[in-house]
Amino acid sequence: MPRASKRKAAPLRSPSVTSAADNRAGKAKSKEIERIDNLFVLYANNSLGMIDPEGIEALCSDMKVQHTDVRILMLAWKMNAQKQGYFTQEEWRTGLKALHADNLNKLKKALPELEKEVGTPANFEDFYSFAFRYCLTEEKQKSVDIESICELLDLVLGSQFRAEVDSLIEYLKIQSDYKVINWDQWMNFLRFFKEIRFPDFEKYDATQAWPLILDNFVDWMKEKHS
């Protein structure tokens, strides 16, 4: 029988070596947070202690990105921002740490990757839901006005479902039954675009659990193209 080879045991790291490595990692992380905080200070409103709409516009200007760019909404999603147009320091840290962006150049370069991240099916549905909730600016508010919904549809779904979004926006602007849209209706708009083929609506079944506003939209579209 061949003799079993004798493997040398890996040398144990001494507590002092481990501790030194941990200290270096901790210091590097602290430096990263410090740089992220310094960037926050550049755009924050000192009296509010957070970045306000003016600060966000200044940030966009420095990154040469329009403040209406959907990627700014994606950035708010990454931060899990709670108030439209405002970033707290904690939200800023959360987002920029996740993006490994501790300076303006890194943040700008992170936007295309963030767009890809949001584009995955699981993330996109979460982002789409967030986009609606981000528009709820008043306490206990549960719905969003039609004008804002039209702008939001164009921003978050326009690139994927251009013709469908244009048709729905046209309908929402001329109908008079609904002044606001709730979260359930909003989420069903996405499901509708993903499941129903335009413009014949072959798979659309009004007896299924679709919101009435979509039944009305389909009737309007069929009449328009008849």
Secondary structure in CASP SS format (residue, H / E / C, confidence):
PFRMAT SS
TARGET T0000
AUTHOR 0000-0000-0000
METHOD secondary structure of the structure
MODEL  1
M C 1.00
P C 1.00
R C 1.00
A C 1.00
S C 1.00
K C 1.00
R C 1.00
K C 1.00
A C 1.00
A C 1.00
P C 1.00
L C 1.00
R C 1.00
S C 1.00
P H 1.00
S H 1.00
V H 1.00
T H 1.00
S H 1.00
A H 1.00
A H 1.00
D H 1.00
N H 1.00
R H 1.00
A H 1.00
G H 1.00
K H 1.00
A H 1.00
K H 1.00
S H 1.00
K H 1.00
E H 1.00
I H 1.00
E H 1.00
R H 1.00
I H 1.00
D H 1.00
N H 1.00
L H 1.00
F H 1.00
V H 1.00
L H 1.00
Y H 1.00
A C 1.00
N E 1.00
N C 1.00
S C 1.00
L C 1.00
G C 1.00
M E 1.00
I E 1.00
D C 1.00
P H 1.00
E H 1.00
G H 1.00
I H 1.00
E H 1.00
A H 1.00
L H 1.00
C H 1.00
S H 1.00
D H 1.00
M H 1.00
K C 1.00
V C 1.00
Q C 1.00
H C 1.00
T C 1.00
D C 1.00
V H 1.00
R H 1.00
I H 1.00
L H 1.00
M H 1.00
L H 1.00
A H 1.00
W H 1.00
K H 1.00
M H 1.00
N C 1.00
A C 1.00
Q C 1.00
K C 1.00
Q C 1.00
G C 1.00
Y C 1.00
F E 1.00
T E 1.00
Q H 1.00
E H 1.00
E H 1.00
W H 1.00
R H 1.00
T H 1.00
G H 1.00
L H 1.00
K H 1.00
A H 1.00
L H 1.00
H C 1.00
A C 1.00
D C 1.00
N C 1.00
L H 1.00
N H 1.00
K H 1.00
L H 1.00
K H 1.00
K H 1.00
A H 1.00
L H 1.00
P H 1.00
E H 1.00
L H 1.00
E H 1.00
K H 1.00
E H 1.00
V H 1.00
G H 1.00
T C 1.00
P H 1.00
A H 1.00
N H 1.00
F H 1.00
E H 1.00
D H 1.00
F H 1.00
Y H 1.00
S H 1.00
F H 1.00
A H 1.00
F H 1.00
R H 1.00
Y H 1.00
C C 1.00
L C 1.00
T C 1.00
E C 1.00
E C 1.00
K C 1.00
Q C 1.00
K C 1.00
S E 1.00
V E 1.00
D E 1.00
I H 1.00
E H 1.00
S H 1.00
I H 1.00
C H 1.00
E H 1.00
L H 1.00
L H 1.00
D H 1.00
L H 1.00
V H 1.00
L H 1.00
G C 1.00
S C 1.00
Q C 1.00
F C 1.00
R H 1.00
A H 1.00
E H 1.00
V H 1.00
D H 1.00
S H 1.00
L H 1.00
I H 1.00
E H 1.00
Y H 1.00
L H 1.00
K H 1.00
I H 1.00
Q C 1.00
S C 1.00
D C 1.00
Y C 1.00
K C 1.00
V E 1.00
I E 1.00
N E 1.00
W H 1.00
D H 1.00
Q H 1.00
W H 1.00
M H 1.00
N H 1.00
F H 1.00
L H 1.00
R H 1.00
F H 1.00
F H 1.00
K H 1.00
E H 1.00
I C 1.00
R C 1.00
F C 1.00
P C 1.00
D C 1.00
F C 1.00
E C 1.00
K C 1.00
Y C 1.00
D C 1.00
A C 1.00
T C 1.00
Q C 1.00
A C 1.00
W C 1.00
P C 1.00
L H 1.00
I H 1.00
L H 1.00
D H 1.00
N H 1.00
F H 1.00
V H 1.00
D H 1.00
W H 1.00
M H 1.00
K H 1.00
E H 1.00
K H 1.00
H C 1.00
S C 1.00
END
